[in-house]
Amino acid sequence: MSAEIVNLRQYRKANRRAEKERQASINREKHGRTKGEKLAQSEERKRDERLMDGAYLGESEPGRDDDNP
């Protein structure tokens, strides 16, 4: 019964490479969007903000002086 001999330096390097590839995959999912997708999301966000501002029922927003022209 003989154990498999493992070079720890190579094992550590392989683990580091695998971890970097895993992190790269996560980053590609998170940040890998096309310009069109980014623009569409930005426009949707602006549209939602306008909708929420138009539906505001309060007298005035905090920190905003609508009484003074």
Residue pairs with C-beta under 8 A, 6 or more apart in sequence:
33 41
60 66
60 67
